[in-house]
Amino acid sequence: MLQRPEIIMIRPSFFYDTLKGFGIDFYAGVPDSLLKNLCAYVTDHADANHNIIAANEGGAVGLAAGHYLATGQPACVYMQNSGEGNVINPLASLTDQEVYNIPVLLLIGWRGKPGVHDEPQHVKQGKVTTGLLSVMGIDYTILSKEEEKAEAQIKKAVDYMRHTNECYALVIEKDTFDTYTLQNVEENNLTLSREEAIQIVAAAISAKDVVVSTTGMISRELFEYRTAMNQGHERDFLTVGSMGHASQIALGIALAQSRRRVWCFDGDGAAIMHMGGMAIVASKHPQNFVHVVFNNGAHDSVGGQPTVGLDINLPDVAYAVGYKSVYSVSAKDELSKQLSIINSQLTTSEGPVLLQVCVKKGNRKDLGRPTTTPVQNKEAIMAFLRK
Ligand SMILES: Cc1ncc(C[n+]2csc(CCOP(=O)(O)OP(=O)(O)O)c2C)c(N)n1
């Protein structure tokens, strides 16, 4: 009989207990799909003050530094490799041995590893993941999928951090962590799905308008909607990477083309990641700017880990920084009504507008991915914007 090869992976409980054994029990980070099982385990087993899902990865390094100052213990910061960009500044000017010399154990999910097929936004980041660590002078290892070897690597990392007070990175390949299903699922009682909400908003915007959509499922659902409706994709800029910057891309377009409405389709995780961008949007008073935040209180695209999106009042934040009109809806008919108000108002009154659409978590299992390349997407929208 043909034997199936044994799949070797690390149990999340093993990793968590091993770190705990070495005195590391404080986690901060931004979730990643490659670290989904570990993040779920940490969420279930660390108390709320020992696992902080940060606004962005740089903030997580800040939290780790604060924890070290108060306890003398290094913390673990988890992230997708796309978060490396967000941590370079605090790694170079806060934790580095030439500045405060503070140890942090970095756990970096390696999307786009050379030789492993991945989406276009991960290819470049995958190539430079370890090179960036080297250039920053951060020692690292690729974590073994065998527990015994992984334990030895973790011990080496901890010894290194204790002796040098420097950061150390564990780079995590796909399928390193065994399955773990989150037990403490925070359900919201919302009924509208993000995909339905996206379809309603996309159907309500005029043919001249453009959309800048954010990283993850929001862009994928918008792309599928256009395909299903036999529409082209030239009006949409799908920000497949660069999480948290969609509103600034949209602002750049809105300022250059003030007679055209620009809609930003944002997620709560992304909006919070670089929330300061909202103040900059408001400071320019773009009358042609509509910021739609599909708020499910989660990083849905990478496993549904919670954000603070539904615990804070995003419309109030937008209003406080100077958005002219802010709305929040959670039902289909409310959404349609609000869109017609926004559409009628925009011709007369001032923007920017923020529309929060509270939606439930989850996505269609057979959701596809954009079939055009990022460069094709750029060329198509630039041609459309020239019209
Ligand atoms: C800088 C950076 N960190 C992390 C990621 C991984 N990532 C991709 S989508 C996503 C979640 C987005 O959440 P949200 O904006 O709330 O949208 P949702 O998926 O819930 O619709 C994350 C964390 C990334 N792409 N870039």
The ligand as an SDF file (V2000), in Angstrom:
LIG
                    3D

 26 27  0  0  0  0  0  0  0  0999 V2000
    1.6460   46.0630    6.0010 C   0  0  0  0  0  0  0  0  0  0  0  0
    0.8130   44.8420    5.9060 C   0  0  0  0  0  0  0  0  0  0  0  0
    0.5560   44.1180    7.0050 N   0  0  0  0  0  0  0  0  0  0  0  0
   -0.2130   43.0130    6.9370 C   0  0  0  0  0  0  0  0  0  0  0  0
   -0.7410   42.6020    5.7390 C   0  0  0  0  0  0  0  0  0  0  0  0
   -1.5610   41.3340    5.6300 C   0  0  0  0  0  0  0  0  0  0  0  0
   -2.9840   41.6340    5.3940 N   0  0  0  0  0  0  0  0  0  0  0  0
   -3.5390   41.6150    4.1560 C   0  0  0  0  0  0  0  0  0  0  0  0
   -5.1630   41.9570    4.1740 S   0  0  0  0  0  0  0  0  0  0  0  0
   -5.1550   42.1270    5.8510 C   0  0  0  0  0  0  0  0  0  0  0  0
   -6.4120   42.3880    6.6390 C   0  0  0  0  0  0  0  0  0  0  0  0
   -7.1820   43.5550    6.1720 C   0  0  0  0  0  0  0  0  0  0  0  0
   -8.2060   43.8010    7.0940 O   0  0  0  0  0  0  0  0  0  0  0  0
   -9.3180   44.8940    6.7920 P   0  0  0  0  0  0  0  0  0  0  0  0
   -8.7130   46.0950    6.2000 O   0  0  0  0  0  0  0  0  0  0  0  0
  -10.1270   45.0730    8.0220 O   0  0  0  0  0  0  0  0  0  0  0  0
  -10.1830   44.2090    5.6420 O   0  0  0  0  0  0  0  0  0  0  0  0
  -10.9840   42.8080    5.6770 P   0  0  0  0  0  0  0  0  0  0  0  0
   -9.9950   41.7750    5.2810 O   0  0  0  0  0  0  0  0  0  0  0  0
  -11.5330   42.6090    7.0630 O   0  0  0  0  0  0  0  0  0  0  0  0
  -12.0650   43.0040    4.6720 O   0  0  0  0  0  0  0  0  0  0  0  0
   -3.8740   41.9370    6.3950 C   0  0  0  0  0  0  0  0  0  0  0  0
   -3.5150   42.0260    7.8260 C   0  0  0  0  0  0  0  0  0  0  0  0
   -0.4370   43.3970    4.6040 C   0  0  0  0  0  0  0  0  0  0  0  0
   -0.9040   43.0990    3.3980 N   0  0  0  0  0  0  0  0  0  0  0  0
    0.3260   44.4850    4.7140 N   0  0  0  0  0  0  0  0  0  0  0  0
  1  2  1  0
  2  3  1  0
  2 26  2  0
  3  4  2  0
  4  5  1  0
  5  6  1  0
  5 24  2  0
  6  7  1  0
  7  8  2  0
  7 22  1  0
  8  9  1  0
  9 10  1  0
 10 11  1  0
 10 22  2  0
 11 12  1  0
 12 13  1  0
 13 14  1  0
 14 15  2  0
 14 16  1  0
 14 17  1  0
 17 18  1  0
 18 19  2  0
 18 20  1  0
 18 21  1  0
 22 23  1  0
 24 25  1  0
 24 26  1  0
M  CHG  1   7   1
M  END
$$$$
